[in-house]
Amino acid sequence: MAEGRVQSLHYSIGLLGIASGSLLLAVHSYSFTSPVPLIPSTALGVLLFVISALLAYAGVQKSLRSASLFVSLCLTISVLWCSYGVIHILAGQGVLNGTGDFRNAVVPGLATFTLGLLIIGVVGFLQRELILAMVASCISLACAHEIAMLYNTAFGSSAVACNYMIVCFLGGYFAMGRGLYFLSKKKITLPGTDLGKSKTNEQVQANGANTNDLAVIGLILNMLSASVFGCRLLGVTSKLFVGQVPWLWAAGIYQIGVCIFSYRALDTLAATFFGFTSVLKFAGGYSLLYRIWQQDEPVFPVPFLVVFAILFAVLALFITIKSLVDGLYLLFYVAYCIALACRRHGFFEGGPQGVDVAIFVASALMALIYQYNMKASAKIPTGEGTVKALLSHSSHLKLHEGKDLHAPYLGYSKYADAEVLGFACSVLASFAITMTVDPRAPLATVVIPWVVVAGGILKLLCGSVAFARGKTLESSAFILYGVMWIIWGLTRYGGLYGTSRGFQVAVGIITLMLFNCFIVFCTLFLSISWFIYSLTFLLILISFLLDAVNAMPAGYDIAVTIIFGLASFYCFLSSLFNSTFEGSHFPLGRPIVKLSGVGGGSTKCLHLSARKASSVKQIAEIMKNGGACGIPTDTVYVLVAACNRPDAVEKAYKTKRQAQDRPMSLWISSLKQLEPTKHLFNPILWDFMAAAWPSPISLVVPRGEWVDFLGMKDSAKYVGTSQSIAIRIPDCSVTTHLIDLVGPIAVTSANPTGEADTTHHNQVYAKLGDKVDAVLCNGPSPENIASTVVDCTKIESGNIGFFRVGIVPKSQVLQILEQVQRKHMQGHTNGSIAMAGQKKQQHLSHAISNGIHAASPEESALTSFTNGAFSADEEGGNL
């Protein structure tokens, strides 16, 4: 129920946001030809910008639930209105001069979204998503009509306004449908407003392989940037100027978002590609923005663009393994970088603009294929799996597949590894600064986008992803290098540095060098490649320091940047190969220094694989002999000990340094272990345990004689309190099998009191050290939060509470309780049907005679129980 409300909220925000923006644009279109528009341009731009943010929120939230068409529609319109709104702000502030500038500014974007939304609309009609398809089609027609109106004022603005009004009516229809749905308690559903069918389709899709729903948005953004320059070549626009920058930079910002969510979809190659294309979009916007200061067109560094073409070519080879069509599509960007390198003024020349036209057409076709194939049963062939089939016959190259492909090294992460993009950004930034610039006019050479965006912003992104995956050292290096590239890029190539040299600059560089020296030292324990990578970066910092004190030897800076670029390129290839193929074709190398002696590197803690039955048996023997072990569960990793070994339970208790209000809990593998003591439990509590388990729900039950039956003996004082005890059957086959071998176990989280839960087997030993005897390893935990703890000590009187709401929502627990309560009331009613019926009739007659409809005793009991459940304290109190 809660999930349905959230889904309805996001759909409502999206569609009503689209309807609101359409209403604004309809009013604006009706008053377009009037001397004084009803909505000033600046106000219209700000309102569209705010609505675009709401649409982005709705689209991103739904992307986590695989609603592909809705996501594409919301985010596409969000990009459209974000850029369109900024252009209106520029027009309102006088940056755009007259109708001609406004036309040159908006037409490239409107042309892109006319086609992009038409693709979404056609696919929507084919997939019978009629409301979404009609919304996309109407806004597409509105964009087309606006283009015609800008080129021929006789066309009029009525057609534009009519299309937007249709969208408003569709939004009102949806709002009315959802309102009737809730007011009628799900009895009245207008056609096209039932989200149940959509939810079913999303669940079916989510149960399959991970899909990158935002890939379509990335392709439409590629169309947008290509349209800006392609329209100039085709004569659609008369010039390239600052009015078109909002399209390019909005595309770049959203493209970075697509990159992030591609990592969330575990699509490393697509994330790397969209990261690359975002750099091109920011560079294009910078080139147009430069003409505010200088009429001359900026110059592009040739070595950088050649290296960029090589990176695109390598990435195309690896993407071909996934899909032939995707690999061919990337070749357009290889040609684009070569065309930019061959022309001194890059984006402003005909050669690159011709490739832009080709990219626009190719991106449109790819967007159509991706959008259609996401939900269609009969898919358009893209050559997917062709190269995989060929590689399956190779004995040298074996593809790396399976559940461990994107498993984090340490911790809980829903993102794929970002090291490929991180090393590629180092390559781009290093070769970008090989270009010599005039210190009196540093902006004349296009270096800032390559250094600041590629070397800085994207590197910070890669560092964040690495940190989420438990790679603390790698993330520290990426973040430090990203900060350095941003500072140095803006200072040296942004005109802030100029010709001045001094002590202050040297001090800042020395500080960065000290940080990097620490990273170089740490990489000695990581791998040879990482050591060389960080050491060569230290050489670049030395070159910056020599430049700051005016003591740079001739050619030194070029040499060290090339060396760092080559080292980064090797790490790029190594990460690509190791994430795609099994084996060490481009090894990162072993640690140069291994910890040994003085206790380092030697541990008595066994690390055994949870996939082997022999490992589970070995853990069971350790526990039977009094050991405390870390094991995986259906939530996070826990520290366990056998209840029949009081010494082991005491050891686990003291290892955790538990506070008195944080006792250990009890886990069993089946209710059969408590069957002989069933008579000691309240019937409602027993049936609730049977209905709730196995699951991530811990029930706090009254302590009684049944505890002694489990054979805990002296260890009972460490489990639960004197009045209650938390008990659970985990929904994990490995854990329940271990309990079958050992018997009931005492459980606590595998982390010191007050620290975060443990979500990876590597963290167990890292947090608890040699105090744990063995760890059963199963990689990252399936969840990053613990179980839901329910207070059932007063369940017989209808009162429950929640000590902690974890992975299982409160509504689900209450639903189980309600079913159990109804079952007991039904049994009670069947046992005394005649007497209950007679009493109910008398009760109803008395109520009617008094003009009141009163509930029956059974209904009153259920109402009392349910209300007690809902009014329970969120925290619940101490056990």
Secondary structure, DSSP 8 states (H G I E B T S, - for coil): -HHHHHHHHHHHHHHHHHHHHHHHHHHHHHTTTSSS-SS-HHHHHHHHHHHHHHHHHHHHHHHTTT-HHHHHHHHHHHHHHHHHHHHHHHHHTT-S-HHHHHHHHHHHHHHHHHHHHHHHHHHHHHTT-HHHHHHHHHHHHHHHHHHHHHH-GGG-SHHHHHHHHHHHHHHHHHHHHHHHHHHTTSS---TT--HHHHHHHHHHHHTSS---TTHHHHHHHHHHHHHHHHHHHHTSSS---GGGHHHHHHHHHHHHHHHHHHHHTT-HHHHHHHHHHHHHHHHHHHHHHHTTT-SS--B--HHHHHHHHHHHHHHHHHHHHH-HHHHHHHHHHHHHHHHHHHSTTGGGSHHHHHHHHHHHHHHHHHHHHHHHHTT-SS-----TTHHHHHHTT-SS--B--STTTT--SSS--SS---HHHHHHHHHHHHHHTTS---TTSGGGBS-HIIIIIIIIIHHHHHHHHHHHTT-HHHHHHHHHHHHHHHHHHHHHHSSSSTT---HHHHHHHHHHHHHHHHHHHHHTTT-HHHHHHHHHHHHHHHHHHHHHTT---TTHHHHHHHHHHHHHHHHHHHHHHHHHBSS-SS-----SS---BTTBT----EEEETT-HHHHHHHHHHHHTT--EEE--SSS-EEEEETT-HHHHHHHHHHHT--TTS-BEEE-S-GGGGGGGGGGS-HHHHHHHHHH-SSSEEEEEE--THHHHTT-GGGGGGBS-SSEEEEE--S-HHHHHHHHHH-SEEEEESS-TTS----BHHHHHHHHGGGS-EEEE-SB-S-SS--EEEE-TTGGGT--EEEE--SS-HHHHHHHHHHHHHHHHHHHHHHTHHHHHHHHHHHHHHHHHTT-----HHHHHHHHHHHHHHTS-SS----
